[in-house]
C-alpha cells in the first residue's frame, strides 16, 4: 500500500529525472577549437649569438650536448619562416637532456612563448623525445596559457638545417592543438 510520502518521492524523482534528461540533451555541447601552427626554432650552441648553453654533464659545463647525460638550457628565437631573419613571433625556453646512451636522442621540455602576432602573451608547453637523426619526430603539447588554455595536442618536428660541427640547427615545428 502506498503512503502519501511514497507518491511525493516518486513524483519528485520523476520530475528531477525528466529535467536532467532535458538539460543533457537540449543544451549545446562545447566543442573544442583546433589550431594548426607552423613555426621555426633556431638552436645555437656556439657563436656570438648563441641561444643555448650546456649546464651539466660528465665533463661539467664543458660537456657536449651530443653526449649522454648532458643537460642544456635554451632560449631560442621562434620565427614564422625558416631563416633567422624571418619575423620573430616568440621564444622557446626550456631544456634538453641527452638521454640516449649513444648520444643521438634528447629529451626536450620547453615553453613556446609568443611575443607578437595573434597569440601574443600565450604559450604552449612542449614535451617529448627528439631523436634528431630521424627525419620527423613527434612530440606532445601538454599544456598552454592564454589563447591556448586547456590545450592538448601534438606536433611533428623536422630538421630544416643542421650544422653538427658548430652545434647549430633550425627546427620546423608543425603543431596541431585542441583548446576551448
C-alpha positions in Angstrom: 0.0 0.0 0.0 1.3 3.4 -0.9 1.7 6.2 1.5 1.5 9.9 0.6 5.2 10.2 1.2 6.0 7.5 -1.4 3.9 9.2 -4.0 5.6 12.6 -3.3 9.0 11.0 -3.5 8.2 9.2 -6.7 6.8 12.3 -8.3 9.8 14.4 -7.3 12.2 11.7 -8.6 10.3 11.6 -12.0 10.3 15.4 -12.4 14.0 15.5 -11.4 14.9 12.8 -13.9 13.0 14.4 -16.8 14.6 17.8 -16.0 18.2 16.3 -16.0 17.5 14.4 -19.3 16.1 17.6 -20.9 19.1 19.6 -19.9 21.6 16.9 -21.0 20.1 16.5 -24.5 19.0 20.1 -25.4 21.9 22.3 -24.3 24.6 22.6 -27.0 27.8 20.8 -26.1 31.0 22.9 -26.1 33.2 21.8 -29.0 37.0 22.4 -28.8 38.7 24.7 -31.3 41.5 23.3 -33.4 44.5 25.4 -34.2 47.3 24.4 -36.6 50.6 26.3 -36.4 53.9 26.1 -38.2 56.9 27.9 -36.8 60.7 27.5 -36.7 63.0 27.2 -33.7 66.7 28.3 -34.1 69.1 26.4 -31.8 72.6 28.0 -31.5 75.1 26.4 -29.1 78.1 28.3 -30.4 78.9 31.7 -31.8 78.3 35.3 -30.8 74.5 34.9 -30.8 74.3 31.6 -29.0 70.9 30.8 -27.5 71.7 27.5 -25.8 74.2 26.5 -23.1 75.3 23.3 -21.5 74.8 23.5 -17.8 75.7 19.9 -16.6 77.2 16.7 -17.9 80.0 14.2 -17.3 82.6 16.9 -18.0 80.7 19.6 -16.2 79.7 22.7 -18.2 82.3 21.8 -20.9 80.1 18.7 -21.8 78.8 18.5 -25.3 75.0 18.2 -25.8 75.7 15.2 -28.1 77.0 13.1 -25.2 74.8 11.0 -22.9 73.8 12.7 -19.6 74.4 16.3 -20.7 71.8 18.9 -19.8 71.4 22.2 -21.7 69.1 25.2 -21.3 67.7 27.1 -24.3 66.2 30.5 -25.0 65.8 30.1 -28.8 64.2 32.5 -31.2 60.9 31.3 -32.8 60.2 32.7 -36.2 57.5 32.5 -38.9 59.9 31.3 -41.5 63.0 29.1 -41.8 65.5 31.9 -41.8 66.7 33.7 -38.7 65.7 37.0 -40.5 62.0 35.9 -40.6 59.6 37.8 -38.4 60.2 36.8 -34.7 57.0 35.6 -33.1 58.4 34.2 -29.8 60.9 32.3 -27.8 61.4 28.6 -27.0 62.6 28.5 -23.4 63.4 25.3 -21.6 65.9 22.4 -21.6 67.3 19.4 -23.4 68.6 16.3 -21.7 70.7 13.9 -23.7 69.0 10.7 -22.5 70.1 8.2 -25.1 73.2 6.1 -24.5 74.6 6.6 -28.0 74.0 10.4 -27.7 71.6 10.6 -30.6 68.4 11.3 -28.6 67.3 14.2 -26.5 64.5 14.6 -24.0 63.1 18.1 -24.5 60.8 20.2 -22.4 60.2 23.8 -23.2 57.7 26.6 -23.4 57.0 28.4 -26.7 56.2 31.9 -25.5 54.5 34.0 -28.2 55.7 37.6 -28.1 54.0 39.0 -31.1 51.1 38.3 -33.5 47.7 36.8 -32.8 48.9 34.7 -29.9 51.0 37.3 -28.1 51.1 36.6 -24.4 50.1 33.0 -24.8 52.3 29.9 -24.5 52.5 26.2 -25.4 54.2 23.6 -23.2 56.0 21.1 -25.3 57.5 17.8 -24.1 58.9 14.7 -25.7 61.7 12.9 -27.4 63.9 14.4 -30.1 65.9 11.6 -31.8 67.5 14.1 -34.2 68.8 11.5 -36.7 65.2 10.9 -37.7 63.6 13.0 -40.4 60.4 13.5 -38.5 59.8 13.3 -34.7 56.5 13.5 -32.9 56.1 15.3 -29.6 53.3 16.2 -27.2 51.8 19.6 -26.4 50.8 19.1 -22.8 49.5 22.5 -21.7 49.2 26.1 -22.5 48.3 29.6 -21.4 46.3 32.5 -22.7 44.7 31.6 -26.0 45.9 28.0 -25.5 44.4 27.5 -22.0 43.3 23.8 -21.6 45.2 22.8 -24.7 46.1 19.3 -25.7 47.8 18.2 -28.9 50.8 17.1 -30.7 53.4 18.3 -33.1 55.8 17.0 -35.8 59.4 18.3 -35.8 61.6 18.3 -38.8 65.2 19.5 -39.1 65.4 22.2 -41.7 69.1 22.9 -41.1 71.8 21.2 -39.0 75.5 22.0 -38.6 76.7 19.4 -36.1 80.3 20.7 -36.1 79.1 24.1 -34.8 76.0 22.8 -32.9 73.5 24.9 -34.8 70.1 23.8 -36.1 66.8 25.1 -37.4 63.8 23.0 -36.5 60.4 23.2 -38.2 57.5 22.5 -35.8 54.1 21.7 -37.2 51.7 21.8 -34.2 48.0 20.8 -34.0 46.2 21.6 -30.8 42.6 21.5 -29.5 41.5 24.0 -26.9 38.4 25.9 -25.6 
